[in-house]
Amino acid sequence: MRRFLLVVLLLAGCKSAEKVAREVMKATPAGRKILPQFDRYAKIAHVLKGYHDGAPLDDKGILEVLRNAGVIPGKTPQIVKVGGPKPSAPKPFPVPEYKGHWRWPLEAGVVSSEYGKRWGKNHNGLDIAADLKVPVFAAAPGEVLYSGNQVSGYGNLLVLRHDEKTTTFYGHNDSLKVKTGDKVEANQVIALLGSTGRSTGPHVHFEIREKDKPLDPRARLPKNAF
């Protein structure tokens, strides 16, 4: 039920879906707890839609994080301070393929920018707007590959690894609650929402990648039921 609520809270501009979502939330203690937040976000969705990346984000630093952590092969000049030797081949990971559940990185919010073409370039994730300093959750269990602010445009960034080839990225955070090397659980609070880096307002830039290939996060996250 909780995973379902996370989806309906992130719907934007669909009044019938909002009505059904409110009825679903009324039926559970967890839903009733976040109902006021849902209602307020629905009222100010036109404002939250303006909170997204402030400019295209540079992919070079992201690719170096993945190379330095051994997710993808290759050696490049150091762009970000990740530390440790640069491997020439991907490292094995204790989880070859993650087959568990995924969750949205926020309890509630408004998707302010979808995955796909934007400003003449590809937007490699979802921008999800909400209140400053609300909790940001790990989308799935894994290990922290990167925790810092050295990747251009992303502000305070976290990168989690979930299996040998799958990683998630959480950008623009106000503060980071985990450090490189930490193990995290699904639903664990890993950051507080912010507007650092190239950002027009409080939101999380959320990516899912297989090796170096960005995926549409909606393909992995729980689907809406309408």
PyMOL commands that place a pseudoatom at each C-alpha (Angstrom):
pseudoatom trace, name=CA, resn=MET, resi=1, chain=A, elem=C, hetatm=0, pos=[0.000, 0.000, 0.000]
pseudoatom trace, name=CA, resn=ARG, resi=2, chain=A, elem=C, hetatm=0, pos=[2.743, 2.471, 0.880]
pseudoatom trace, name=CA, resn=ARG, resi=3, chain=A, elem=C, hetatm=0, pos=[4.431, 2.021, -2.501]
pseudoatom trace, name=CA, resn=PHE, resi=4, chain=A, elem=C, hetatm=0, pos=[1.083, 2.688, -4.193]
pseudoatom trace, name=CA, resn=LEU, resi=5, chain=A, elem=C, hetatm=0, pos=[0.613, 5.923, -2.245]
pseudoatom trace, name=CA, resn=LEU, resi=6, chain=A, elem=C, hetatm=0, pos=[4.015, 7.140, -3.340]
pseudoatom trace, name=CA, resn=VAL, resi=7, chain=A, elem=C, hetatm=0, pos=[2.885, 6.971, -6.932]
pseudoatom trace, name=CA, resn=VAL, resi=8, chain=A, elem=C, hetatm=0, pos=[-0.468, 8.687, -6.668]
pseudoatom trace, name=CA, resn=LEU, resi=9, chain=A, elem=C, hetatm=0, pos=[1.048, 11.525, -4.687]
pseudoatom trace, name=CA, resn=LEU, resi=10, chain=A, elem=C, hetatm=0, pos=[3.366, 12.249, -7.592]
pseudoatom trace, name=CA, resn=LEU, resi=11, chain=A, elem=C, hetatm=0, pos=[0.612, 12.623, -10.152]
pseudoatom trace, name=CA, resn=ALA, resi=12, chain=A, elem=C, hetatm=0, pos=[0.194, 16.113, -11.594]
pseudoatom trace, name=CA, resn=GLY, resi=13, chain=A, elem=C, hetatm=0, pos=[-2.779, 17.740, -13.278]
pseudoatom trace, name=CA, resn=CYS, resi=14, chain=A, elem=C, hetatm=0, pos=[-5.236, 14.831, -13.154]
pseudoatom trace, name=CA, resn=LYS, resi=15, chain=A, elem=C, hetatm=0, pos=[-8.245, 15.725, -10.988]
pseudoatom trace, name=CA, resn=SER, resi=16, chain=A, elem=C, hetatm=0, pos=[-9.874, 12.294, -11.188]
pseudoatom trace, name=CA, resn=ALA, resi=17, chain=A, elem=C, hetatm=0, pos=[-6.646, 10.625, -10.098]
pseudoatom trace, name=CA, resn=GLU, resi=18, chain=A, elem=C, hetatm=0, pos=[-6.303, 13.100, -7.229]
pseudoatom trace, name=CA, resn=LYS, resi=19, chain=A, elem=C, hetatm=0, pos=[-9.839, 12.293, -6.057]
pseudoatom trace, name=CA, resn=VAL, resi=20, chain=A, elem=C, hetatm=0, pos=[-9.183, 8.544, -6.068]
pseudoatom trace, name=CA, resn=ALA, resi=21, chain=A, elem=C, hetatm=0, pos=[-5.811, 9.082, -4.390]
pseudoatom trace, name=CA, resn=ARG, resi=22, chain=A, elem=C, hetatm=0, pos=[-7.459, 10.975, -1.515]
pseudoatom trace, name=CA, resn=GLU, resi=23, chain=A, elem=C, hetatm=0, pos=[-9.908, 8.116, -0.955]
pseudoatom trace, name=CA, resn=VAL, resi=24, chain=A, elem=C, hetatm=0, pos=[-7.075, 5.583, -0.927]
pseudoatom trace, name=CA, resn=MET, resi=25, chain=A, elem=C, hetatm=0, pos=[-5.092, 7.645, 1.575]
pseudoatom trace, name=CA, resn=LYS, resi=26, chain=A, elem=C, hetatm=0, pos=[-8.076, 8.025, 3.888]
pseudoatom trace, name=CA, resn=ALA, resi=27, chain=A, elem=C, hetatm=0, pos=[-8.206, 4.236, 4.221]
pseudoatom trace, name=CA, resn=THR, resi=28, chain=A, elem=C, hetatm=0, pos=[-4.834, 3.812, 5.973]
pseudoatom trace, name=CA, resn=PRO, resi=29, chain=A, elem=C, hetatm=0, pos=[-3.075, 5.457, 8.940]
pseudoatom trace, name=CA, resn=ALA, resi=30, chain=A, elem=C, hetatm=0, pos=[0.004, 6.166, 6.789]
pseudoatom trace, name=CA, resn=GLY, resi=31, chain=A, elem=C, hetatm=0, pos=[-2.171, 7.740, 4.117]
pseudoatom trace, name=CA, resn=ARG, resi=32, chain=A, elem=C, hetatm=0, pos=[-4.071, 9.917, 6.554]
pseudoatom trace, name=CA, resn=LYS, resi=33, chain=A, elem=C, hetatm=0, pos=[-0.765, 11.157, 7.963]
pseudoatom trace, name=CA, resn=ILE, resi=34, chain=A, elem=C, hetatm=0, pos=[0.415, 12.543, 4.626]
pseudoatom trace, name=CA, resn=LEU, resi=35, chain=A, elem=C, hetatm=0, pos=[-2.996, 13.627, 3.303]
pseudoatom trace, name=CA, resn=PRO, resi=36, chain=A, elem=C, hetatm=0, pos=[-2.537, 17.301, 4.341]
pseudoatom trace, name=CA, resn=GLN, resi=37, chain=A, elem=C, hetatm=0, pos=[0.804, 17.385, 2.510]
pseudoatom trace, name=CA, resn=PHE, resi=38, chain=A, elem=C, hetatm=0, pos=[-0.790, 15.839, -0.575]
pseudoatom trace, name=CA, resn=ASP, resi=39, chain=A, elem=C, hetatm=0, pos=[-3.601, 18.405, -0.549]
pseudoatom trace, name=CA, resn=ARG, resi=40, chain=A, elem=C, hetatm=0, pos=[-1.221, 21.315, -0.187]
pseudoatom trace, name=CA, resn=TYR, resi=41, chain=A, elem=C, hetatm=0, pos=[1.015, 20.091, -3.020]
pseudoatom trace, name=CA, resn=ALA, resi=42, chain=A, elem=C, hetatm=0, pos=[-2.050, 19.689, -5.250]
pseudoatom trace, name=CA, resn=LYS, resi=43, chain=A, elem=C, hetatm=0, pos=[-2.962, 23.331, -4.593]
pseudoatom trace, name=CA, resn=ILE, resi=44, chain=A, elem=C, hetatm=0, pos=[0.513, 24.689, -5.313]
pseudoatom trace, name=CA, resn=ALA, resi=45, chain=A, elem=C, hetatm=0, pos=[1.406, 22.325, -8.168]
pseudoatom trace, name=CA, resn=HIS, resi=46, chain=A, elem=C, hetatm=0, pos=[1.618, 25.321, -10.530]
pseudoatom trace, name=CA, resn=VAL, resi=47, chain=A, elem=C, hetatm=0, pos=[4.399, 26.714, -8.310]
pseudoatom trace, name=CA, resn=LEU, resi=48, chain=A, elem=C, hetatm=0, pos=[6.224, 23.414, -7.818]
pseudoatom trace, name=CA, resn=LYS, resi=49, chain=A, elem=C, hetatm=0, pos=[6.269, 22.865, -11.588]
pseudoatom trace, name=CA, resn=GLY, resi=50, chain=A, elem=C, hetatm=0, pos=[8.801, 25.708, -11.754]
pseudoatom trace, name=CA, resn=TYR, resi=51, chain=A, elem=C, hetatm=0, pos=[11.293, 23.919, -9.501]
pseudoatom trace, name=CA, resn=HIS, resi=52, chain=A, elem=C, hetatm=0, pos=[13.658, 21.880, -11.653]
pseudoatom trace, name=CA, resn=ASP, resi=53, chain=A, elem=C, hetatm=0, pos=[17.229, 21.870, -12.979]
pseudoatom trace, name=CA, resn=GLY, resi=54, chain=A, elem=C, hetatm=0, pos=[18.333, 25.369, -13.882]
pseudoatom trace, name=CA, resn=ALA, resi=55, chain=A, elem=C, hetatm=0, pos=[20.376, 24.242, -16.899]
pseudoatom trace, name=CA, resn=PRO, resi=56, chain=A, elem=C, hetatm=0, pos=[21.443, 20.999, -18.615]
pseudoatom trace, name=CA, resn=LEU, resi=57, chain=A, elem=C, hetatm=0, pos=[23.558, 18.848, -16.284]
pseudoatom trace, name=CA, resn=ASP, resi=58, chain=A, elem=C, hetatm=0, pos=[27.047, 17.789, -17.356]
pseudoatom trace, name=CA, resn=ASP, resi=59, chain=A, elem=C, hetatm=0, pos=[27.423, 14.026, -17.836]
pseudoatom trace, name=CA, resn=LYS, resi=60, chain=A, elem=C, hetatm=0, pos=[31.240, 13.965, -17.621]
pseudoatom trace, name=CA, resn=GLY, resi=61, chain=A, elem=C, hetatm=0, pos=[31.438, 13.981, -13.844]
pseudoatom trace, name=CA, resn=ILE, resi=62, chain=A, elem=C, hetatm=0, pos=[28.750, 11.313, -13.544]
pseudoatom trace, name=CA, resn=LEU, resi=63, chain=A, elem=C, hetatm=0, pos=[30.623, 8.998, -15.903]
pseudoatom trace, name=CA, resn=GLU, resi=64, chain=A, elem=C, hetatm=0, pos=[33.809, 9.474, -13.910]
pseudoatom trace, name=CA, resn=VAL, resi=65, chain=A, elem=C, hetatm=0, pos=[32.032, 8.572, -10.676]
pseudoatom trace, name=CA, resn=LEU, resi=66, chain=A, elem=C, hetatm=0, pos=[30.956, 5.321, -12.343]
pseudoatom trace, name=CA, resn=ARG, resi=67, chain=A, elem=C, hetatm=0, pos=[34.457, 4.653, -13.711]
pseudoatom trace, name=CA, resn=ASN, resi=68, chain=A, elem=C, hetatm=0, pos=[36.182, 5.381, -10.414]
pseudoatom trace, name=CA, resn=ALA, resi=69, chain=A, elem=C, hetatm=0, pos=[33.772, 3.086, -8.583]
pseudoatom trace, name=CA, resn=GLY, resi=70, chain=A, elem=C, hetatm=0, pos=[34.311, 0.271, -11.074]
pseudoatom trace, name=CA, resn=VAL, resi=71, chain=A, elem=C, hetatm=0, pos=[30.775, 0.207, -12.468]
pseudoatom trace, name=CA, resn=ILE, resi=72, chain=A, elem=C, hetatm=0, pos=[32.019, 0.872, -16.005]
pseudoatom trace, name=CA, resn=PRO, resi=73, chain=A, elem=C, hetatm=0, pos=[35.525, 0.322, -17.455]
pseudoatom trace, name=CA, resn=GLY, resi=74, chain=A, elem=C, hetatm=0, pos=[38.058, 2.906, -18.503]
pseudoatom trace, name=CA, resn=LYS, resi=75, chain=A, elem=C, hetatm=0, pos=[40.405, 5.563, -17.188]
pseudoatom trace, name=CA, resn=THR, resi=76, chain=A, elem=C, hetatm=0, pos=[39.876, 9.298, -17.628]
pseudoatom trace, name=CA, resn=PRO, resi=77, chain=A, elem=C, hetatm=0, pos=[41.476, 12.474, -16.224]
pseudoatom trace, name=CA, resn=GLN, resi=78, chain=A, elem=C, hetatm=0, pos=[40.107, 13.098, -12.746]
pseudoatom trace, name=CA, resn=ILE, resi=79, chain=A, elem=C, hetatm=0, pos=[37.183, 15.525, -12.724]
pseudoatom trace, name=CA, resn=VAL, resi=80, chain=A, elem=C, hetatm=0, pos=[35.682, 14.758, -9.325]
pseudoatom trace, name=CA, resn=LYS, resi=81, chain=A, elem=C, hetatm=0, pos=[37.388, 13.811, -6.068]
pseudoatom trace, name=CA, resn=VAL, resi=82, chain=A, elem=C, hetatm=0, pos=[36.147, 10.288, -5.566]
pseudoatom trace, name=CA, resn=GLY, resi=83, chain=A, elem=C, hetatm=0, pos=[39.385, 8.807, -4.234]
pseudoatom trace, name=CA, resn=GLY, resi=84, chain=A, elem=C, hetatm=0, pos=[41.066, 5.445, -4.714]
pseudoatom trace, name=CA, resn=PRO, resi=85, chain=A, elem=C, hetatm=0, pos=[42.636, 3.879, -7.824]
pseudoatom trace, name=CA, resn=LYS, resi=86, chain=A, elem=C, hetatm=0, pos=[40.833, 4.015, -11.141]
pseudoatom trace, name=CA, resn=PRO, resi=87, chain=A, elem=C, hetatm=0, pos=[39.939, 0.495, -12.293]
pseudoatom trace, name=CA, resn=SER, resi=88, chain=A, elem=C, hetatm=0, pos=[40.201, -0.588, -15.909]
pseudoatom trace, name=CA, resn=ALA, resi=89, chain=A, elem=C, hetatm=0, pos=[37.363, -3.121, -15.628]
pseudoatom trace, name=CA, resn=PRO, resi=90, chain=A, elem=C, hetatm=0, pos=[34.031, -3.175, -13.756]
pseudoatom trace, name=CA, resn=LYS, resi=91, chain=A, elem=C, hetatm=0, pos=[34.150, -4.563, -10.226]
pseudoatom trace, name=CA, resn=PRO, resi=92, chain=A, elem=C, hetatm=0, pos=[31.952, -7.492, -9.163]
pseudoatom trace, name=CA, resn=PHE, resi=93, chain=A, elem=C, hetatm=0, pos=[29.177, -6.603, -6.714]
pseudoatom trace, name=CA, resn=PRO, resi=94, chain=A, elem=C, hetatm=0, pos=[27.577, -8.845, -4.062]
pseudoatom trace, name=CA, resn=VAL, resi=95, chain=A, elem=C, hetatm=0, pos=[24.194, -8.453, -5.809]
pseudoatom trace, name=CA, resn=PRO, resi=96, chain=A, elem=C, hetatm=0, pos=[24.555, -9.461, -9.502]
pseudoatom trace, name=CA, resn=GLU, resi=97, chain=A, elem=C, hetatm=0, pos=[21.000, -8.336, -10.348]
pseudoatom trace, name=CA, resn=TYR, resi=98, chain=A, elem=C, hetatm=0, pos=[18.609, -6.546, -8.011]
pseudoatom trace, name=CA, resn=LYS, resi=99, chain=A, elem=C, hetatm=0, pos=[15.073, -7.937, -8.375]
pseudoatom trace, name=CA, resn=GLY, resi=100, chain=A, elem=C, hetatm=0, pos=[13.394, -6.333, -5.373]
pseudoatom trace, name=CA, resn=HIS, resi=101, chain=A, elem=C, hetatm=0, pos=[10.986, -3.446, -5.067]
pseudoatom trace, name=CA, resn=TRP, resi=102, chain=A, elem=C, hetatm=0, pos=[11.691, 0.172, -6.015]
pseudoatom trace, name=CA, resn=ARG, resi=103, chain=A, elem=C, hetatm=0, pos=[10.173, 3.227, -4.355]
pseudoatom trace, name=CA, resn=TRP, resi=104, chain=A, elem=C, hetatm=0, pos=[9.897, 6.892, -5.239]
pseudoatom trace, name=CA, resn=PRO, resi=105, chain=A, elem=C, hetatm=0, pos=[12.607, 8.987, -3.551]
pseudoatom trace, name=CA, resn=LEU, resi=106, chain=A, elem=C, hetatm=0, pos=[10.019, 11.310, -1.921]
pseudoatom trace, name=CA, resn=GLU, resi=107, chain=A, elem=C, hetatm=0, pos=[6.861, 10.617, 0.047]
pseudoatom trace, name=CA, resn=ALA, resi=108, chain=A, elem=C, hetatm=0, pos=[5.012, 13.314, -1.866]
pseudoatom trace, name=CA, resn=GLY, resi=109, chain=A, elem=C, hetatm=0, pos=[5.797, 15.845, -4.552]
pseudoatom trace, name=CA, resn=VAL, resi=110, chain=A, elem=C, hetatm=0, pos=[5.174, 17.042, -8.090]
pseudoatom trace, name=CA, resn=VAL, resi=111, chain=A, elem=C, hetatm=0, pos=[7.116, 15.810, -11.110]
pseudoatom trace, name=CA, resn=SER, resi=112, chain=A, elem=C, hetatm=0, pos=[8.320, 19.116, -12.523]
pseudoatom trace, name=CA, resn=SER, resi=113, chain=A, elem=C, hetatm=0, pos=[10.398, 17.758, -15.428]
pseudoatom trace, name=CA, resn=GLU, resi=114, chain=A, elem=C, hetatm=0, pos=[10.119, 14.368, -17.079]
pseudoatom trace, name=CA, resn=TYR, resi=115, chain=A, elem=C, hetatm=0, pos=[12.849, 12.124, -18.477]
pseudoatom trace, name=CA, resn=GLY, resi=116, chain=A, elem=C, hetatm=0, pos=[13.648, 12.800, -22.132]
pseudoatom trace, name=CA, resn=LYS, resi=117, chain=A, elem=C, hetatm=0, pos=[14.438, 15.669, -24.479]
pseudoatom trace, name=CA, resn=ARG, resi=118, chain=A, elem=C, hetatm=0, pos=[14.705, 19.062, -22.814]
pseudoatom trace, name=CA, resn=TRP, resi=119, chain=A, elem=C, hetatm=0, pos=[16.448, 22.278, -23.936]
pseudoatom trace, name=CA, resn=GLY, resi=120, chain=A, elem=C, hetatm=0, pos=[17.910, 20.479, -26.952]
pseudoatom trace, name=CA, resn=LYS, resi=121, chain=A, elem=C, hetatm=0, pos=[19.551, 17.766, -24.832]
pseudoatom trace, name=CA, resn=ASN, resi=122, chain=A, elem=C, hetatm=0, pos=[18.439, 14.648, -23.020]
pseudoatom trace, name=CA, resn=HIS, resi=123, chain=A, elem=C, hetatm=0, pos=[17.245, 15.059, -19.442]
pseudoatom trace, name=CA, resn=ASN, resi=124, chain=A, elem=C, hetatm=0, pos=[18.541, 11.847, -17.895]
pseudoatom trace, name=CA, resn=GLY, resi=125, chain=A, elem=C, hetatm=0, pos=[16.167, 11.676, -14.940]
pseudoatom trace, name=CA, resn=LEU, resi=126, chain=A, elem=C, hetatm=0, pos=[13.041, 12.996, -13.253]
pseudoatom trace, name=CA, resn=ASP, resi=127, chain=A, elem=C, hetatm=0, pos=[12.899, 16.290, -11.369]
pseudoatom trace, name=CA, resn=ILE, resi=128, chain=A, elem=C, hetatm=0, pos=[10.528, 15.967, -8.400]
pseudoatom trace, name=CA, resn=ALA, resi=129, chain=A, elem=C, hetatm=0, pos=[9.659, 19.176, -6.543]
pseudoatom trace, name=CA, resn=ALA, resi=130, chain=A, elem=C, hetatm=0, pos=[8.583, 19.410, -2.912]
pseudoatom trace, name=CA, resn=ASP, resi=131, chain=A, elem=C, hetatm=0, pos=[9.245, 21.384, 0.278]
pseudoatom trace, name=CA, resn=LEU, resi=132, chain=A, elem=C, hetatm=0, pos=[12.780, 22.314, 1.242]
pseudoatom trace, name=CA, resn=LYS, resi=133, chain=A, elem=C, hetatm=0, pos=[14.389, 19.791, 3.613]
pseudoatom trace, name=CA, resn=VAL, resi=134, chain=A, elem=C, hetatm=0, pos=[11.770, 17.024, 3.330]
pseudoatom trace, name=CA, resn=PRO, resi=135, chain=A, elem=C, hetatm=0, pos=[13.361, 13.540, 3.532]
pseudoatom trace, name=CA, resn=VAL, resi=136, chain=A, elem=C, hetatm=0, pos=[14.877, 11.932, 0.442]
pseudoatom trace, name=CA, resn=PHE, resi=137, chain=A, elem=C, hetatm=0, pos=[14.710, 8.123, 0.547]
pseudoatom trace, name=CA, resn=ALA, resi=138, chain=A, elem=C, hetatm=0, pos=[16.847, 5.403, -1.026]
pseudoatom trace, name=CA, resn=ALA, resi=139, chain=A, elem=C, hetatm=0, pos=[14.882, 3.939, -3.926]
pseudoatom trace, name=CA, resn=ALA, resi=140, chain=A, elem=C, hetatm=0, pos=[16.272, 0.457, -3.180]
pseudoatom trace, name=CA, resn=PRO, resi=141, chain=A, elem=C, hetatm=0, pos=[18.907, -1.115, -0.913]
pseudoatom trace, name=CA, resn=GLY, resi=142, chain=A, elem=C, hetatm=0, pos=[22.530, -0.710, -1.903]
pseudoatom trace, name=CA, resn=GLU, resi=143, chain=A, elem=C, hetatm=0, pos=[25.884, 0.936, -1.255]
pseudoatom trace, name=CA, resn=VAL, resi=144, chain=A, elem=C, hetatm=0, pos=[26.834, 4.616, -1.435]
pseudoatom trace, name=CA, resn=LEU, resi=145, chain=A, elem=C, hetatm=0, pos=[29.301, 5.093, -4.312]
pseudoatom trace, name=CA, resn=TYR, resi=146, chain=A, elem=C, hetatm=0, pos=[29.534, 8.853, -3.998]
pseudoatom trace, name=CA, resn=SER, resi=147, chain=A, elem=C, hetatm=0, pos=[28.506, 11.483, -1.451]
pseudoatom trace, name=CA, resn=GLY, resi=148, chain=A, elem=C, hetatm=0, pos=[29.683, 15.012, -2.184]
pseudoatom trace, name=CA, resn=ASN, resi=149, chain=A, elem=C, hetatm=0, pos=[29.386, 18.173, -4.250]
pseudoatom trace, name=CA, resn=GLN, resi=150, chain=A, elem=C, hetatm=0, pos=[32.204, 17.932, -6.809]
pseudoatom trace, name=CA, resn=VAL, resi=151, chain=A, elem=C, hetatm=0, pos=[30.057, 16.927, -9.805]
pseudoatom trace, name=CA, resn=SER, resi=152, chain=A, elem=C, hetatm=0, pos=[29.233, 20.055, -11.798]
pseudoatom trace, name=CA, resn=GLY, resi=153, chain=A, elem=C, hetatm=0, pos=[25.584, 21.119, -11.709]
pseudoatom trace, name=CA, resn=TYR, resi=154, chain=A, elem=C, hetatm=0, pos=[24.295, 18.406, -9.382]
pseudoatom trace, name=CA, resn=GLY, resi=155, chain=A, elem=C, hetatm=0, pos=[24.989, 20.253, -6.116]
pseudoatom trace, name=CA, resn=ASN, resi=156, chain=A, elem=C, hetatm=0, pos=[25.029, 17.928, -3.113]
pseudoatom trace, name=CA, resn=LEU, resi=157, chain=A, elem=C, hetatm=0, pos=[24.847, 14.549, -4.846]
pseudoatom trace, name=CA, resn=LEU, resi=158, chain=A, elem=C, hetatm=0, pos=[24.424, 10.941, -3.746]
pseudoatom trace, name=CA, resn=VAL, resi=159, chain=A, elem=C, hetatm=0, pos=[25.041, 7.932, -5.978]
pseudoatom trace, name=CA, resn=LEU, resi=160, chain=A, elem=C, hetatm=0, pos=[23.878, 4.488, -4.834]
pseudoatom trace, name=CA, resn=ARG, resi=161, chain=A, elem=C, hetatm=0, pos=[24.785, 1.135, -6.372]
pseudoatom trace, name=CA, resn=HIS, resi=162, chain=A, elem=C, hetatm=0, pos=[22.140, -1.610, -6.231]
pseudoatom trace, name=CA, resn=ASP, resi=163, chain=A, elem=C, hetatm=0, pos=[23.704, -4.420, -8.256]
pseudoatom trace, name=CA, resn=GLU, resi=164, chain=A, elem=C, hetatm=0, pos=[26.592, -4.994, -10.671]
pseudoatom trace, name=CA, resn=LYS, resi=165, chain=A, elem=C, hetatm=0, pos=[25.274, -2.518, -13.227]
pseudoatom trace, name=CA, resn=THR, resi=166, chain=A, elem=C, hetatm=0, pos=[22.429, -0.494, -11.665]
pseudoatom trace, name=CA, resn=THR, resi=167, chain=A, elem=C, hetatm=0, pos=[22.900, 2.853, -9.907]
pseudoatom trace, name=CA, resn=THR, resi=168, chain=A, elem=C, hetatm=0, pos=[20.621, 5.674, -8.754]
pseudoatom trace, name=CA, resn=PHE, resi=169, chain=A, elem=C, hetatm=0, pos=[21.459, 9.388, -8.483]
pseudoatom trace, name=CA, resn=TYR, resi=170, chain=A, elem=C, hetatm=0, pos=[19.941, 11.996, -6.153]
pseudoatom trace, name=CA, resn=GLY, resi=171, chain=A, elem=C, hetatm=0, pos=[20.964, 15.578, -6.944]
pseudoatom trace, name=CA, resn=HIS, resi=172, chain=A, elem=C, hetatm=0, pos=[20.518, 19.117, -5.533]
pseudoatom trace, name=CA, resn=ASN, resi=173, chain=A, elem=C, hetatm=0, pos=[20.173, 17.996, -1.897]
pseudoatom trace, name=CA, resn=ASP, resi=174, chain=A, elem=C, hetatm=0, pos=[20.295, 20.473, 0.965]
pseudoatom trace, name=CA, resn=SER, resi=175, chain=A, elem=C, hetatm=0, pos=[22.284, 18.034, 3.124]
pseudoatom trace, name=CA, resn=LEU, resi=176, chain=A, elem=C, hetatm=0, pos=[23.560, 14.460, 2.825]
pseudoatom trace, name=CA, resn=LYS, resi=177, chain=A, elem=C, hetatm=0, pos=[22.880, 11.886, 5.546]
pseudoatom trace, name=CA, resn=VAL, resi=178, chain=A, elem=C, hetatm=0, pos=[25.142, 9.057, 4.336]
pseudoatom trace, name=CA, resn=LYS, resi=179, chain=A, elem=C, hetatm=0, pos=[28.764, 8.899, 3.204]
pseudoatom trace, name=CA, resn=THR, resi=180, chain=A, elem=C, hetatm=0, pos=[30.707, 7.028, 0.552]
pseudoatom trace, name=CA, resn=GLY, resi=181, chain=A, elem=C, hetatm=0, pos=[30.949, 3.334, 1.439]
pseudoatom trace, name=CA, resn=ASP, resi=182, chain=A, elem=C, hetatm=0, pos=[27.835, 3.219, 3.633]
pseudoatom trace, name=CA, resn=LYS, resi=183, chain=A, elem=C, hetatm=0, pos=[25.310, 0.422, 3.135]
pseudoatom trace, name=CA, resn=VAL, resi=184, chain=A, elem=C, hetatm=0, pos=[21.720, 1.667, 2.897]
pseudoatom trace, name=CA, resn=GLU, resi=185, chain=A, elem=C, hetatm=0, pos=[18.317, 0.038, 3.113]
pseudoatom trace, name=CA, resn=ALA, resi=186, chain=A, elem=C, hetatm=0, pos=[15.242, 0.741, 1.004]
pseudoatom trace, name=CA, resn=ASN, resi=187, chain=A, elem=C, hetatm=0, pos=[13.176, 3.519, 2.613]
pseudoatom trace, name=CA, resn=GLN, resi=188, chain=A, elem=C, hetatm=0, pos=[16.224, 4.830, 4.498]
pseudoatom trace, name=CA, resn=VAL, resi=189, chain=A, elem=C, hetatm=0, pos=[16.518, 8.620, 4.652]
pseudoatom trace, name=CA, resn=ILE, resi=190, chain=A, elem=C, hetatm=0, pos=[19.706, 9.463, 2.758]
pseudoatom trace, name=CA, resn=ALA, resi=191, chain=A, elem=C, hetatm=0, pos=[19.386, 13.242, 2.327]
pseudoatom trace, name=CA, resn=LEU, resi=192, chain=A, elem=C, hetatm=0, pos=[17.198, 16.288, 2.819]
pseudoatom trace, name=CA, resn=LEU, resi=193, chain=A, elem=C, hetatm=0, pos=[15.697, 17.949, -0.251]
pseudoatom trace, name=CA, resn=GLY, resi=194, chain=A, elem=C, hetatm=0, pos=[17.427, 21.072, -1.456]
pseudoatom trace, name=CA, resn=SER, resi=195, chain=A, elem=C, hetatm=0, pos=[18.188, 23.444, -4.304]
pseudoatom trace, name=CA, resn=THR, resi=196, chain=A, elem=C, hetatm=0, pos=[21.974, 23.230, -4.596]
pseudoatom trace, name=CA, resn=GLY, resi=197, chain=A, elem=C, hetatm=0, pos=[23.828, 23.263, -7.910]
pseudoatom trace, name=CA, resn=ARG, resi=198, chain=A, elem=C, hetatm=0, pos=[21.965, 24.253, -11.074]
pseudoatom trace, name=CA, resn=SER, resi=199, chain=A, elem=C, hetatm=0, pos=[18.461, 24.433, -9.665]
pseudoatom trace, name=CA, resn=THR, resi=200, chain=A, elem=C, hetatm=0, pos=[15.492, 26.801, -9.810]
pseudoatom trace, name=CA, resn=GLY, resi=201, chain=A, elem=C, hetatm=0, pos=[13.941, 25.621, -6.527]
pseudoatom trace, name=CA, resn=PRO, resi=202, chain=A, elem=C, hetatm=0, pos=[13.704, 22.708, -4.073]
pseudoatom trace, name=CA, resn=HIS, resi=203, chain=A, elem=C, hetatm=0, pos=[13.598, 19.406, -5.927]
pseudoatom trace, name=CA, resn=VAL, resi=204, chain=A, elem=C, hetatm=0, pos=[15.469, 16.143, -6.337]
pseudoatom trace, name=CA, resn=HIS, resi=205, chain=A, elem=C, hetatm=0, pos=[16.992, 15.223, -9.694]
pseudoatom trace, name=CA, resn=PHE, resi=206, chain=A, elem=C, hetatm=0, pos=[16.585, 11.431, -9.718]
pseudoatom trace, name=CA, resn=GLU, resi=207, chain=A, elem=C, hetatm=0, pos=[18.297, 9.115, -12.213]
pseudoatom trace, name=CA, resn=ILE, resi=208, chain=A, elem=C, hetatm=0, pos=[18.503, 5.356, -12.727]
pseudoatom trace, name=CA, resn=ARG, resi=209, chain=A, elem=C, hetatm=0, pos=[21.337, 3.975, -14.863]
pseudoatom trace, name=CA, resn=GLU, resi=210, chain=A, elem=C, hetatm=0, pos=[22.389, 0.557, -16.104]
pseudoatom trace, name=CA, resn=LYS, resi=211, chain=A, elem=C, hetatm=0, pos=[26.176, 0.901, -16.405]
pseudoatom trace, name=CA, resn=ASP, resi=212, chain=A, elem=C, hetatm=0, pos=[26.487, 4.279, -18.174]
pseudoatom trace, name=CA, resn=LYS, resi=213, chain=A, elem=C, hetatm=0, pos=[23.041, 4.200, -19.825]
pseudoatom trace, name=CA, resn=PRO, resi=214, chain=A, elem=C, hetatm=0, pos=[20.297, 6.399, -18.293]
pseudoatom trace, name=CA, resn=LEU, resi=215, chain=A, elem=C, hetatm=0, pos=[16.847, 4.801, -18.045]
pseudoatom trace, name=CA, resn=ASP, resi=216, chain=A, elem=C, hetatm=0, pos=[13.430, 6.401, -17.691]
pseudoatom trace, name=CA, resn=PRO, resi=217, chain=A, elem=C, hetatm=0, pos=[12.875, 6.079, -13.907]
pseudoatom trace, name=CA, resn=ARG, resi=218, chain=A, elem=C, hetatm=0, pos=[9.154, 5.512, -14.476]
pseudoatom trace, name=CA, resn=ALA, resi=219, chain=A, elem=C, hetatm=0, pos=[10.052, 2.155, -16.049]
pseudoatom trace, name=CA, resn=ARG, resi=220, chain=A, elem=C, hetatm=0, pos=[11.328, 0.935, -12.652]
pseudoatom trace, name=CA, resn=LEU, resi=221, chain=A, elem=C, hetatm=0, pos=[9.295, 2.921, -10.131]
pseudoatom trace, name=CA, resn=PRO, resi=222, chain=A, elem=C, hetatm=0, pos=[5.813, 1.730, -9.087]
pseudoatom trace, name=CA, resn=LYS, resi=223, chain=A, elem=C, hetatm=0, pos=[3.211, 2.475, -11.755]
pseudoatom trace, name=CA, resn=ASN, resi=224, chain=A, elem=C, hetatm=0, pos=[0.149, 4.565, -11.072]
pseudoatom trace, name=CA, resn=ALA, resi=225, chain=A, elem=C, hetatm=0, pos=[-3.047, 2.557, -11.030]
pseudoatom trace, name=CA, resn=PHE, resi=226, chain=A, elem=C, hetatm=0, pos=[-5.227, 4.755, -13.251]
for i in range(1, 226): cmd.bond("trace and resi %d" % i, "trace and resi %d" % (i + 1))
show_as sticks, trace
zoom trace
